Amino acid sequence: MNENKTLINISKKSFLSVLIILASLLVVVFLLTYLIPQGAYQRDLDGNIISGTFQYTDNINLPIYKLLIAPFAVFVGEDGITVIMICLFLLVLGGFFQVMEKANGIKVIISKMIEKFQNQKYKLIRIIVLIFMVFGAFFGVFEESVALLPIIILLSLSLGFDTLLALGMTLLAAGFGFATAITNPFSVGVASEIAGTNILAGGLYRIGIFVIMYFIVSEFLVRYAKKIEIDPKRSLTYENDLEKSREFHLGSEIAVENENRIFKVFTTIFVILIAVIVISSLLQLIFEISIPTIPLMAVTFLIGGFVSGWMVQKDLSIVGSAFLKGMLSVLPAIVLIMLATSVKWIITEGEIMDSILYFLETFFTNKPAVLTILGIYFIILFLEFFIGSASAKAFLIMPILIPLVGLLGITKELTILAFIFGDGFTNVIFPTNGVLLIALSIANVGYDKWFKWTYKLQLLTLTLAMIFLVIGLYIGY
């Protein structure tokens, strides 16, 4: 492998394209704070909105300097700790995978998987998709999916596929699993708690939707895999994938010393990582204990990177150098995350979020039930563009929606379903989603290519989500 090459390598083109999109959005949102009247709801002791208490306030225009400082102000805002944790996690992730590559860990794991599934490639795709969707639907795993993305990318290339397929098996699958939530504590869990209903209420219908969406996603990916296997040049990432294959000597038979030892060391790290995710998710689900999963993962990768690197290399200076190199390689992605989170910060500082919610609440009052439930879905889609966190949106909007739907004869379960649909699917299409930006940066795939590859699937999903909601309404779900 080229010594100057890092496993997570963000190209200038990919970085600049997303940078321009996010900077433009930031300016547009800043201008909206001058056009939309400011207002506020009253809130209870827990910070939840009290429906029917909205009042307009005196307009105070944001000074221009707040637009300029927004990317830095997010670190001290209400989402500051979350942003810091995501950035630190990304830095540690970059360092870990660079150590793993330096120690030949990735090459060994990929070779073992190819050896087992060489003649069952399509079955492997379906298995990987199922794993990521299950983790998303039951445990709320989405951000964590990027942890395995580098390995899945090289596995996909080694099997004759491309980087987009790897993104589909991890990020897309986790996002769709998150959106077809069954016991996801971050979306259906929080929303159910606010609505005063059991997390498993209406679960059977959600399980049926999960099965349908799994079939659609897995079939979409398998058909794509067959298409590019016939003609690799049809891949949107063909040229970049050729370069990756050369850089990492994919397909070549290069002997690795202590192969079994390396395999055991790094697979142990990933087993521990999966255990951390599962245990923390179960504790949140069963005992309602708040467990910071991302910091736990960051600590696991940090310790695991140095321990596993030392066990293979026997030289901490080599391990430290590789770790630092990997951290530096992901710095551009942190800039993009800062810009993405700045959009919500500007809306909050401009005090127009409550005004937007009040307009939507007023518009849908006394409307037909079908229009209302679909309207709720599109409200969440709108909010998702600015607020990526499922739990944050739930605390923001559910206190308004629950009293409203009660007056209109719509069940809490159907409202929660509309919420998780609007929150989840667009995690993998909106350019303001930090996890999507991280994944595209790791994969070195421009947002334009990602959009072109997934927009038809997203349109199908949008249509199906509306159909599921209408069916739910008429069957009394």
Secondary structure, 3 states (H helix, E strand, C coil): CCCCCCCCCCCHHHHHHHHHHHHHHHHHHHHHHHHCCCEECCECCCCCECCCCCEECCCCCCCHHHHHHHHHHHHHCCCHHHHHHHHHHHHHHHHHHHHHHHCCHHHHHHHHHHHHHCCCHHHHHHHHHHHHHHHHHHHCCCHHHHHHHHHHHHHHHHCCCCHHHHHHHHHHHHHHHHHCCCCCHHHHHHHHHHHCCCCCCCHHHHHHHHHHHHHHHHHHHHHHHHHHHHCHHHCCCHHHHHHHHHHCCCCCCCCCCCHHHHHHHHHHHHHHHHHHHHHHHHHHHHHCCCCCHHHHHHHHHHHHHHHHHHHHHCCHHHHHHHHHHHHHHCHHHHHHHHHHHHHHHHHHHCCCHHHHHHHHHHHHCCCCHHHHHHHHHHHHHHHHHHCCCHHHHHHHHHHHHHHHHHHHCCCHHHHHHHHHHHHHHHHHCCCCCHHHHHHHHHHCCCHHHHHHHHHHHHHHHHHHHHHHHHHHHHCCC
